[in-house]
Each structure stands twice: as structure tokens, then as C-alpha cells.
Amino acid sequence: MTLLAADGSTVVAVPVTWRLPATIGITVTELPPVTAMASAVHRGPYAELGAHRQRMLAWLQRTGQQPASDLRWVYLRFDAEPELRLPPVYLTDDPDELVTELQVPLRQPTPR
């Protein structure tokens, strides 16, 4: 998953099943739970993700939904280095087979 921070920087989030040593310079954190999330699944090349993101943000604006935090990109099927030893079911080298979920945590309306 990739998180786009408010300052424009990118934070890459990857689920891990083992403790990472502090000496490698990677910060491990847990994403906070959210009560409501808008999401969309994109199938195809990463080059088309920007247009999908714009359509999602336009939908949020049309419906009056407010993002509670930054957009999340969850890579469900992707290309990766063999040394990561990821299960083959997640991997592809064909751009048309890439699957990415776009998520936007939603702000809950304030009670009146």
C-alpha cells in the first residue's frame, strides 16, 4: 500500500509477518482503523491510476463526502523483486493484470 502524506511525500506500507530490525532504517507502524471508507478497484497499468484517482475524488465532491485522511493505494496484484519471496498469486509482470485498490477514509458527519 502507498499512502500519500499531506506534505506530498509518499509512504509505502507493506504488511509484514516478522519483526524488522531497527538498524535497517524502516519505520513500522499500524494504520489506524476507520469507520467509513470509499474505495475503488483499478485493473490495469499504473499509468492509468491518476485518471481513476481523479474520478474517485470527483465522486467524493459530487456526493459531499469529506476525506478524513490521505488517499491509500493498496497493491493487490503487482510486480516485485524475487528476493522478497512473495506468493506467486500476488505477482504479475503483465501491466494489464495489475490490480490496485484506491481507498479514501471518510470523515463522519458531525451530529446536529
C-alpha positions as CSV (number, residue, x, y, z in Angstrom):
1,M,0.0,0.0,0.0
2,T,1.2,3.5,-0.7
3,L,0.0,6.5,1.4
4,L,0.3,10.0,0.1
5,A,1.0,12.2,3.0
6,A,-0.4,15.7,3.4
7,D,3.0,17.2,2.6
8,G,3.1,15.4,-0.7
9,S,5.6,12.7,0.3
10,T,4.9,9.0,-0.3
11,V,4.8,6.5,2.5
12,V,5.0,2.9,1.4
13,A,3.1,0.5,3.6
14,V,3.7,-3.2,3.3
15,P,2.2,-5.9,5.6
16,V,4.9,-7.8,7.4
17,T,4.8,-11.0,9.4
18,W,8.1,-10.7,11.1
19,R,9.9,-8.0,13.3
20,L,12.2,-5.8,11.2
21,P,15.5,-4.8,12.8
22,A,15.7,-1.1,13.8
23,T,19.1,-0.9,12.1
24,I,17.7,-1.0,8.5
25,G,16.1,2.4,8.8
26,I,12.5,1.4,8.2
27,T,9.7,2.7,10.5
28,V,7.0,0.2,11.3
29,T,3.6,1.5,12.3
30,E,0.0,0.2,12.3
31,L,-2.6,2.0,10.3
32,P,-5.5,3.4,12.4
33,P,-8.9,1.8,11.9
34,V,-11.5,3.8,10.1
35,T,-15.3,3.7,10.4
36,A,-16.1,4.6,6.8
37,M,-14.1,4.2,3.6
38,A,-14.7,4.9,-0.1
39,S,-12.8,2.5,-2.3
40,A,-12.5,1.6,-5.9
41,V,-10.6,-1.2,-7.6
42,H,-8.4,-0.4,-10.7
43,R,-7.4,-3.1,-13.0
44,G,-4.6,-2.3,-15.5
45,P,-1.4,-0.3,-15.9
46,Y,-0.2,2.1,-13.2
47,A,-0.2,4.9,-15.8
48,E,-4.0,4.9,-15.7
49,L,-4.2,5.2,-11.9
50,G,-4.1,9.1,-12.0
51,A,-7.3,9.2,-14.0
52,H,-9.0,6.7,-11.7
53,R,-8.0,8.8,-8.7
54,Q,-9.4,11.9,-10.3
55,R,-12.8,10.2,-10.9
56,M,-12.9,9.0,-7.3
57,L,-12.1,12.5,-6.0
58,A,-14.8,13.9,-8.3
59,W,-17.3,11.4,-6.9
60,L,-16.4,12.5,-3.4
61,Q,-17.0,16.1,-4.3
62,R,-20.4,15.3,-6.0
63,T,-21.6,13.3,-3.0
64,G,-20.4,15.8,-0.4
65,Q,-18.2,13.2,1.2
66,Q,-15.1,14.6,3.0
67,P,-11.8,12.7,3.2
68,A,-10.7,12.0,6.8
69,S,-7.1,11.4,5.8
70,D,-4.8,10.8,2.9
71,L,-5.6,8.6,-0.1
72,R,-4.4,5.0,0.2
73,W,-3.2,2.9,-2.7
74,V,-3.3,-0.9,-2.0
75,Y,-1.4,-3.0,-4.5
76,L,-3.3,-6.3,-4.7
77,R,-1.6,-7.8,-7.8
78,F,1.8,-6.3,-8.7
79,D,5.4,-6.8,-9.9
80,A,8.1,-7.3,-7.2
81,E,11.7,-8.4,-6.8
82,P,12.1,-12.2,-6.5
83,E,14.2,-11.7,-3.3
84,L,11.0,-10.6,-1.5
85,R,9.8,-14.2,-1.8
86,L,6.1,-13.1,-2.1
87,P,3.5,-15.7,-3.0
88,P,3.2,-16.0,-6.8
89,V,-0.6,-15.4,-6.7
90,Y,0.1,-11.7,-5.9
91,L,2.6,-11.2,-8.7
92,T,2.4,-10.5,-12.4
93,D,4.7,-8.9,-15.0
94,D,1.8,-8.0,-17.3
95,P,0.6,-4.4,-16.8
96,D,-2.9,-5.4,-17.8
97,E,-3.1,-7.8,-14.9
98,L,-2.2,-5.3,-12.2
99,V,-4.8,-4.7,-9.6
100,T,-4.8,-1.7,-7.3
101,E,-7.4,-0.6,-4.7
102,L,-7.8,3.1,-4.1
103,Q,-9.1,3.9,-0.6
104,V,-10.2,7.2,1.0
105,P,-11.1,7.1,4.7
106,L,-14.2,9.3,5.1
107,R,-14.9,11.9,7.7
108,Q,-18.1,11.1,9.7
109,P,-20.7,13.9,9.6
110,T,-21.0,15.8,12.9
111,P,-24.3,15.3,14.6
112,R,-26.7,18.2,14.6
